[in-house]
Amino acid sequence: MSLALDLSGQTALVTGCKRGIGLAVCRTLAEAGADIIGVSASLEAQGSAAETAVRSAGRRFTARQCDFSDRDATLAFAGEMEQRGDISILVNNAGTIRRSPAAEHPLADWDHVQAVNCDAPFILTQALGRSMLVRGSGKIVFVASVLSFQGGINVPGYAASKGAIAQMVRAFANEWAARGINVNGIAPGYIATDNTAALQSDPDRTRALMQRIPVERWGSPEEIAEPIAFLCSDLARFIHGTILPADGGWLSR
């Protein structure tokens, strides 16, 4: 058996592909040989950073827009993707965060975060999983968080949604592992992306975080994309229902 990470002939749907982890996932999967369908709420029809990265790797890129906070739009998009019948990899990366103390956390923020972080991944996985079940193969990776294991501070909606993602991974894996579909998750730690911009700009909070992280630095999107590519490959064929921390050692401290 070859130990090469080879995704040739695969088509991957990557949500939240415009920047950060999603952009890095598009680039990494394309470099491993996959064609990419990238989706984001405001993705450019042509000339996006994701398209440039994928085409530079010699692979095909399809750009799509979908607002995952809109249930009807998400259902319509999921149905369209299911009908394609050729998507063999799904990376549920799209996510959002709203920060405020638990006692003051607006219900509108709660609803928005649950729709994007929890409802949309379930809808997409259910729809694309049906076509994968027909073929008897497929790889699904959810982007969880270290807050799938911890409560966080001032992000009750986000922590709840990421806790739900961890359970969703296990639930889907329990039903689908024996039918040829690998469902797993990755739990990023503190990664330098737009979602952590508020923390990065707070020197006191950054100092406290770095003192807790054994590797003593922020992670990069590429350091999440690479293990995602592994989970999308046949090298991970016996891995099911796992949440893989990629956190610089945060959870071990």
NORMOQUI-V363013 format. One record per residue. N is the residue number from 1. RES is the residue in one small letter. PHI is phi as a letter, one per 20 degrees, with the letter a starting at -180 (NA if undefined). OMEGA is omega as a letter, one per 30 degrees, with the letter a starting at -180 (999 if undefined). Layout:
N;RES;PHI;OMEGA
N;RES;PHI;OMEGA
This chain:
1;m;NA;l
2;s;f;l
3;l;e;l
4;a;f;l
5;l;e;a
6;d;c;l
7;l;d;l
8;s;g;l
9;g;n;a
10;q;e;l
11;t;d;a
12;a;d;l
13;l;e;a
14;v;d;l
15;t;e;a
16;g;m;a
17;c;e;a
18;k;f;a
19;r;b;l
20;g;l;a
21;i;f;a
22;g;f;l
23;l;f;l
24;a;f;l
25;v;f;l
26;c;g;a
27;r;f;a
28;t;f;l
29;l;f;l
30;a;f;l
31;e;f;l
32;a;e;l
33;g;o;a
34;a;e;l
35;d;e;a
36;i;c;l
37;i;d;a
38;g;d;a
39;v;c;l
40;s;b;a
41;a;f;a
42;s;c;a
43;l;f;l
44;e;f;l
45;a;f;l
46;q;b;l
47;g;n;l
48;s;f;l
49;a;f;l
50;a;f;l
51;e;f;l
52;t;g;a
53;a;f;a
54;v;f;a
55;r;f;l
56;s;f;l
57;a;e;l
58;g;n;a
59;r;d;a
60;r;e;l
61;f;c;l
62;t;d;a
63;a;e;l
64;r;c;l
65;q;d;l
66;c;b;l
67;d;e;a
68;f;f;l
69;s;e;a
70;d;d;a
71;r;g;a
72;d;f;l
73;a;f;l
74;t;f;l
75;l;f;l
76;a;f;l
77;f;f;a
78;a;f;l
79;g;f;l
80;e;f;l
81;m;f;l
82;e;f;a
83;q;f;l
84;r;g;l
85;g;m;a
86;d;d;a
87;i;e;a
88;s;d;a
89;i;c;l
90;l;c;l
91;v;d;l
92;n;e;a
93;n;d;a
94;a;g;l
95;g;a;l
96;t;b;a
97;i;b;l
98;r;c;a
99;r;d;l
100;s;a;l
101;p;g;a
102;a;g;a
103;a;f;a
104;e;d;a
105;h;f;a
106;p;f;l
107;l;f;l
108;a;f;l
109;d;f;l
110;w;g;a
111;d;f;a
112;h;f;a
113;v;f;l
114;q;f;a
115;a;f;a
116;v;f;a
117;n;e;a
118;c;d;a
119;d;f;a
120;a;f;l
121;p;f;l
122;f;f;a
123;i;f;a
124;l;f;a
125;t;f;l
126;q;f;a
127;a;f;a
128;l;f;l
129;g;f;l
130;r;f;l
131;s;f;l
132;m;f;l
133;l;f;l
134;v;f;a
135;r;f;a
136;g;n;l
137;s;a;l
138;g;q;l
139;k;c;l
140;i;c;l
141;v;c;l
142;f;e;l
143;v;e;l
144;a;e;a
145;s;a;l
146;v;f;l
147;l;f;l
148;s;f;a
149;f;d;a
150;q;c;a
151;g;e;a
152;g;m;l
153;i;c;l
154;n;m;l
155;v;c;a
156;p;f;l
157;g;f;l
158;y;f;a
159;a;f;l
160;a;f;a
161;s;f;a
162;k;f;l
163;g;f;l
164;a;f;l
165;i;g;a
166;a;f;l
167;q;f;l
168;m;f;l
169;v;g;a
170;r;f;a
171;a;f;l
172;f;f;a
173;a;f;l
174;n;g;a
175;e;e;a
176;w;d;a
177;a;g;a
178;a;f;a
179;r;d;l
180;g;n;a
181;i;d;l
182;n;e;l
183;v;d;a
184;n;b;l
185;g;c;l
186;i;c;a
187;a;d;l
188;p;f;l
189;g;e;a
190;y;e;a
191;i;d;a
192;a;f;l
193;t;c;l
194;d;g;a
195;n;f;l
196;t;d;a
197;a;g;a
198;a;f;l
199;l;f;a
200;q;f;a
201;s;e;l
202;d;d;a
203;p;f;a
204;d;f;a
205;r;f;l
206;t;f;l
207;r;f;a
208;a;f;l
209;l;f;a
210;m;f;l
211;q;f;a
212;r;e;a
213;i;e;a
214;p;g;a
215;v;f;l
216;e;m;l
217;r;a;l
218;w;f;l
219;g;e;l
220;s;d;l
221;p;g;a
222;e;f;a
223;e;f;l
224;i;e;a
225;a;f;a
226;e;f;l
227;p;f;l
228;i;f;l
229;a;g;l
230;f;g;a
231;l;f;l
232;c;e;a
233;s;d;l
234;d;f;l
235;l;f;a
236;a;d;a
237;r;f;l
238;f;d;l
239;i;d;a
240;h;c;l
241;g;m;a
242;t;e;l
243;i;d;a
244;l;e;l
245;p;f;l
246;a;c;a
247;d;c;a
248;g;m;l
249;g;n;a
250;w;g;a
251;l;f;l
252;s;e;a
253;r;e;999
